[in-house]
Amino acid sequence: MQSNDVDIAIIGAGIAGIAAAYYLATEHKRTRILILDMGQPMALTSAASGENYRNWWPHPTMTALTDRSIGLMEDIATRTGNRFHMARRGYVLATRRSRPEDLIRQLDASYGTAPEGTIRIHEGKSAASYEPPVSADWEQAPSGVDVLLDRAMIRQHFPGFDPEIATILHVRRAGDISGQQLGQYMLEEMRAAGGRFLQARVTAITTGSPFVLEIENNGARETVRADVIINAAGPFAGHVSALHSEILPIINVLQQKIAFPDQQGAIPRQMPFSIDLDGQSIEWTAEERESLAADPNLARFLDPMPGNIHCRPDGGERGTWIKLGWAYNSTPSAPVLEPALDPNFPEIVVRGASRLHPRLKPYITAMPRERVHYGGYYPMTAENWPLIGPAKTPGVFLITALSGYGTMAACAAGDMCARWVAGAAPSTLAKQMSFARYEDQDLMAGAAGTAHRGHL
Ligand SMILES: Cc1cc2nc3c(=O)[nH]c(=O)nc-3n(C[C@H](O)[C@H](O)[C@H](O)COP(=O)(O)OP(=O)(O)OC[C@H]3O[C@@H](n4cnc5c(N)ncnc54)[C@H](O)[C@@H]3O)c2cc1C
C-alpha cells in the first residue's frame, strides 16, 4: 500500500472540483492538492452540460452568483485569448402572454440594484433602439435586458418563432462557452502550480487529523492522508458525505438533451439560446392519443407539460448542429454512473420545441440518424441553490448541488470554496451559499418560491 500525504484532497474532477483547485492554487498558493476522480476529469455531469450561461434568475442571490462567475470567466477569457470560446448572444425568453407583469416584476427584483437603463422596455417608438444579437463577441454585447412588447418587432427580429409570441425578454449577459476547455485550462494551471490529479475512487474516509481516505483504482488500493477534504462529487456528493457519516439535503434529478445536425436549416445560426417559457400540451393526432393512452409509460405525455423548453445552434455560425433540452423530469432518483435515458425523449423534445420553432416540425418524423442523446443529474437542494462552504464535519468543505447551472457558476463557486478552505476574506455570498443560510428564515422564505425557475 502506497501512502500520499497532502494538505487538501478534492473528491471529484468535474468543473466544480477543478475550479476549487484552480483558485486554491492560483489565488491562495495552496499547492499540496490532490484531486481524486474515479473517472477522467470533466467526464461525468460536466460532460453533459449544455454549456450555457446567464445572469437571469428570479432571485437576486442567484443573479449575483452567476454575475460574479461570468466576471471571473471574463478575466480568464481576457488572459487566455478566449481559449474557452465564450460567446454572447444572450438568452431569449419567449411567451405568448402580452405584458407579463409578473415576469417584468421579477426582472426588477432580480436586477434591482443594477444601474438605471438595465431593463429596457421596447414598444411603439422605443422599438428602434433594440440592438439585435448580430455578433457573438462577448466584449461587444450590450448589458442588461431588453423587453420586446411589440409583436411586429418580434416578428422582424425572430421571424422563425411562433407568430403567437407576444413578449420577449432578451437577457444580454448570457451565451455559451466550452466548459471542457475552461476545465482543461484550470486543471493545467493547477498542475503547473504543483497540484496533482489521480484517477481513483474514494471508498472510505476515516475522520481525524489528518483524514485517512481509502482509494481504489483497477483493484489497486492505496491510502491518502489529508488535512482537508473538499467534496466535489457532483451527483455522488451524498455518497461521499455518507462515508464520514453525514447526510446532505440534496436530491438528484435526471435531465436529458439531444443534439443533431440541422440539415433543414430550421434554426438560424445567429439565434441566441431560446427558451419557450410557456407550458404546453403536445400536439398529437387522434390515433397517436389513443395509442399513448393505452401505454402506461407514455400516457403522461398527454398531460400538460411544463415550460422552459430550449434550443440553440451549436458550433457557432459555421457549424450545423443544434442542441435541445427540456427539464420536464422532476422525479428524484438514486444516481448511477450510466443512467438509462428515456428513448422517447428525442421525439418529445422535438415535438415540444417545434411549438416555438415551427420549422423544426419535419424532424418529428425524420430526425437525423447522426443525433446525440445524453443526460446527467441535477443535484439540487430544496431551494435549488448550491451548497458551498463548510460541511457539518469539521475539516470537510462542500462545493455541491450545482443543479443545472454548475458550468456557469463554477468559477464563483470555486473561488468561494477556496476562500473558505484558505481562511481568506469570505465572498459576499458566503452565507447565502452555505449551510448558514438555513438559519436566516427570511432569506429562505424569499428563496423558496423561486426554486423551480432556476430549473432550465
Ligand atoms: C443535461 C444537463 C445539461 C446541463 N446544462 C448546463 C448548462 O447549460 N449550463 C450550466 O451552467 N450547467 C449545466 N448543467 C449543469 C452542469 O453540467 C453541472 O452543474 C456541473 O457539470 C457539475 O459539476 P460537478 O463538478 O459538480 O459534478 P461532476 O461533473 O459530476 O463531477 C463530479 C465528479 O466526482 C467524481 N466522483 C464522485 N464520487 C467519487 C468517489 N467516491 N471517488 C472519486 N471520484 C468520485 C465523479 O466521477 C465526477 O467526475 C447541465 C447538466 C445536465 C445534466
The ligand as a Tripos MOL2 file, in Angstrom:
@<TRIPOS>MOLECULE
LIG
   53    58     1     0     0
SMALL
NO_CHARGES

@<TRIPOS>ATOM
      1 C1        -28.3110   17.6060  -19.2420 C.3       1 LIG1
      2 C2        -27.5880   18.6950  -18.4850 C.ar      1 LIG1
      3 C3        -27.4450   19.9620  -19.0550 C.ar      1 LIG1
      4 C4        -26.7790   20.9780  -18.3610 C.ar      1 LIG1
      5 N1        -26.6320   22.2140  -18.9320 N.ar      1 LIG1
      6 C5        -25.9680   23.1920  -18.2670 C.ar      1 LIG1
      7 C6        -25.7900   24.4580  -18.8450 C.ar      1 LIG1
      8 O1        -26.2170   24.7240  -19.9800 O.2       1 LIG1
      9 N2        -25.1190   25.4040  -18.1350 N.ar      1 LIG1
     10 C7        -24.6220   25.1630  -16.8810 C.ar      1 LIG1
     11 O2        -24.0470   26.0760  -16.2770 O.2       1 LIG1
     12 N3        -24.7730   23.9540  -16.3130 N.ar      1 LIG1
     13 C8        -25.4280   22.9730  -16.9700 C.ar      1 LIG1
     14 N4        -25.5940   21.7440  -16.3970 N.ar      1 LIG1
     15 C9        -25.0930   21.5490  -15.0410 C.3       1 LIG1
     16 C10       -23.5940   21.2780  -15.0220 C.3       1 LIG1
     17 O3        -23.2560   20.3640  -16.0280 O.3       1 LIG1
     18 C11       -23.2330   20.7180  -13.6510 C.3       1 LIG1
     19 O4        -23.7640   21.5560  -12.6300 O.3       1 LIG1
     20 C12       -21.7390   20.6150  -13.4490 C.3       1 LIG1
     21 O5        -21.1360   19.9320  -14.5140 O.3       1 LIG1
     22 C13       -21.4800   19.8990  -12.1360 C.3       1 LIG1
     23 O6        -20.1100   19.7440  -11.9810 O.3       1 LIG1
     24 P1        -19.5710   18.9370  -10.7440 P.3       1 LIG1
     25 O7        -18.0920   19.0520  -10.7930 O.co2     1 LIG1
     26 O8        -20.2910   19.3570   -9.5270 O.co2     1 LIG1
     27 O9        -20.0540   17.4240  -10.9990 O.3       1 LIG1
     28 P2        -19.4720   16.2930  -11.9690 P.3       1 LIG1
     29 O10       -19.0750   16.8300  -13.2840 O.co2     1 LIG1
     30 O11       -20.4480   15.1800  -11.9280 O.co2     1 LIG1
     31 O12       -18.1350   15.8400  -11.2370 O.3       1 LIG1
     32 C14       -18.1590   15.0550  -10.0560 C.3       1 LIG1
     33 C15       -17.0340   14.0560  -10.1600 C.3       1 LIG1
     34 O13       -16.9120   13.3670   -8.9210 O.3       1 LIG1
     35 C16       -16.4430   12.0840   -9.2150 C.3       1 LIG1
     36 N5        -16.7240   11.2230   -8.0450 N.ar      1 LIG1
     37 C17       -17.9320   11.0420   -7.4400 C.ar      1 LIG1
     38 N6        -17.7750   10.1840   -6.3870 N.ar      1 LIG1
     39 C18       -16.4640    9.8390   -6.3360 C.ar      1 LIG1
     40 C19       -15.7150    8.9970   -5.4850 C.ar      1 LIG1
     41 N7        -16.2660    8.3240   -4.4720 N.pl3     1 LIG1
     42 N8        -14.3930    8.8590   -5.7330 N.ar      1 LIG1
     43 C20       -13.8080    9.5210   -6.7680 C.ar      1 LIG1
     44 N9        -14.4910   10.3360   -7.6050 N.ar      1 LIG1
     45 C21       -15.8010   10.4960   -7.3990 C.ar      1 LIG1
     46 C22       -17.2090   11.6860  -10.4540 C.3       1 LIG1
     47 O14       -16.5380   10.6630  -11.1650 O.3       1 LIG1
     48 C23       -17.2660   13.0030  -11.2120 C.3       1 LIG1
     49 O15       -16.2670   13.1030  -12.2190 O.3       1 LIG1
     50 C24       -26.2530   20.7300  -17.0700 C.ar      1 LIG1
     51 C25       -26.3790   19.4520  -16.5020 C.ar      1 LIG1
     52 C26       -27.0370   18.4440  -17.1970 C.ar      1 LIG1
     53 C27       -27.1580   17.0990  -16.5630 C.3       1 LIG1
@<TRIPOS>BOND
     1     1     2 1
     2     2     3 ar
     3     2    52 ar
     4     3     4 ar
     5     4     5 ar
     6     4    50 ar
     7     5     6 ar
     8     6     7 ar
     9     6    13 1
    10     7     8 2
    11     7     9 ar
    12     9    10 ar
    13    10    11 2
    14    10    12 ar
    15    12    13 ar
    16    13    14 ar
    17    14    15 1
    18    14    50 ar
    19    15    16 1
    20    16    17 1
    21    16    18 1
    22    18    19 1
    23    18    20 1
    24    20    21 1
    25    20    22 1
    26    22    23 1
    27    23    24 1
    28    24    25 2
    29    24    26 1
    30    24    27 1
    31    27    28 1
    32    28    29 2
    33    28    30 1
    34    28    31 1
    35    31    32 1
    36    32    33 1
    37    33    34 1
    38    33    48 1
    39    34    35 1
    40    35    36 1
    41    35    46 1
    42    36    37 ar
    43    36    45 ar
    44    37    38 ar
    45    38    39 ar
    46    39    40 ar
    47    39    45 ar
    48    40    41 1
    49    40    42 ar
    50    42    43 ar
    51    43    44 ar
    52    44    45 ar
    53    46    47 1
    54    46    48 1
    55    48    49 1
    56    50    51 ar
    57    51    52 ar
    58    52    53 1
@<TRIPOS>SUBSTRUCTURE
     1 LIG1         1 GROUP 0 **** ****
